[in-house]
Each structure stands twice: as structure tokens, then as C-alpha cells.
């Protein structure tokens, strides 16, 4: 959309050959560190402590997706339970807005398995939700490509029967999302609205930046006028200003919505919003399986790609 190289970068995100090449470069890993909070739990905890001390909240994504081995899916669920235990004191709160959250990709929990994928992902997500409830944390189910949307929302609906605070992500570039917002904006719902980060066909998704922005604002208005808890996931200054106008129009209190931004992007703006009294949650990704996530960050914003290319050029001159 805003990045003319976006289709190529998103295609590269799913290329094992390009992944092997880029992940083997020391320069790439140095740039990745801007967007990914380390490979291990100790590095994650250090980043989390810094964010929480600054008055920001966080949601944690243990990187990995499209898992087709049940042992890996079990390991991912177990890892989330370990992380929640390690950060448990951060989640305990009397506030209506919980500072600690984890974000789950169902494809990392077994959704992509050829047999009983949905049931396996549901069971693993249930385990993580139980662990989150035990420490006063939240869980949000991430969105992936459009072919998984119906399965994902079905699992979310089932889990919300027991965990009504469970959140989910809707992507504004999908043509179906405005209707999904209307369906899911009821009491107690938590919806993270983002623009979308996958390469989708024009039959199911808006492709032009202006059309995506317009869809985002339509969807956001539905959520703001609903009875749930909208989570405004955007770095776009125009979107943020529009969201604040909608908050004023709908008379929402500060504890009835939040802003979300990615780790390593617009840090000063994150701090400004938090200092102004708004809830600002940082999406903190970590782990060794960073390649697909990193490529989507490059595809999202030209500034990210420029930063990466400049760093590569500087390293080559050194």
C-alpha cells in the first residue's frame, strides 16, 4: 500500500530460501534487535520491566507461526505458560485494564495441523488462558491471513464462553471486517483493530492505502459506538487523531479503550500518549523465529525499510 515493495517483501516473508540468506547475516540481526526484544526469556523480562516502568502496558508475542508439528505446538503453549509465570506479578492489578497480556497466533498452537488442527489449537489456547487468568493477565488471539479468519473467530467465540475478557484482532484491509466489527462489538468484547500485514487478493482485501484507511475509520467507529473495549493498533498520526475525536464524540472514558503500537516504533509518541493519561500497550515480539515478523514490519512502513537498507549500507562500508 504505502510501500511499493510491499508485495515483494511479503512474498519474501514466506520464502525459505530468502529466510536462510537473511537470517545468516549478522547485519540483519542487528537491525532486527530494533523490533524484537531478544531471543530468550531474560531479554524479554528486561524489556518488559522497562516498558512497565515507563507507564506503558505490554502484550507479548512468542514468535513462530504455521507450525505443522504437534510437539512444537505443545512447546509453544508451554512457553507461554512459563512466560506468564515469570511475569505474573506484572499482571496482578486491581485496575479494569490489565497491564500484562500475551498475544497468540493459533497457527503456532496447531491450527495448521492437517488433522484436528482447530481442536488442538483450541486446547492449547485454553491452557494459556487458564495460566493468564491465574496471574491476572489478558490474552488476545492474533489475526493471520484471511484463510484462517473463520476458524480463528470460531475458536475465539468458544473460548470467550469461559474467558469473557479474551481479545481478538480484526484487520481493516479485509472487506469483511466492518461486518465482523458489528458482530463482535458487544458488551465485554476486546477488539484490536489493525490495518493488516499479509498479502491478500483484491477479492477479499482493499489494496490501496486510502481505501484501507477509510475502512479502518469505518470499523473503528463501529467499535467506538459499540459496548466493547476497542484497541486502536496504529502508528498513523491521522488515525490516532481520528480515534481521539471518536472518543470525545462517544464520551468514552480512558479506561474504555487503548492505543497499541509495536516495540521499537515511534517510542516518543508511545511515551507521549502514556504521559497524557491514555492506556498505551506495546506489542513486544521475541524469540528466535523472527524472520516472518521482521519482513512484515519492513513491508508495513517505508521508514522501516529505509532504516534496514541504511544499516546494511553502513555495515558494508565498514
Secondary structure, DSSP 8 states (H G I E B T S, - for coil): --STTHHHHHHHHT-HHHHHHHHT-HHHHHHHTTTB--SSHHHHHHHHHHHHHTT-EEEEEE-------HHHHHHHHHHHHHHHHHTHHHH--SSSS-SEEEEE-GGGTTTT-TTTHHHHHHHHHHHHHHHHHHHT-EEEE----GGGHHHHHHHHHHHHTT-TT-EEEEETTBTTHHHHHHHH-STT-EEEEE---S---TTTB--SHHHHHHHHHHHHHHHHHSSSEEEEE---HHHHHHHHHHHHHHT--GGGEEEEEETTSSHHHHHHHHHTT--EEEEEEESS--HHHHHHHHHH-HHHHHHHHHHHHHHHH-
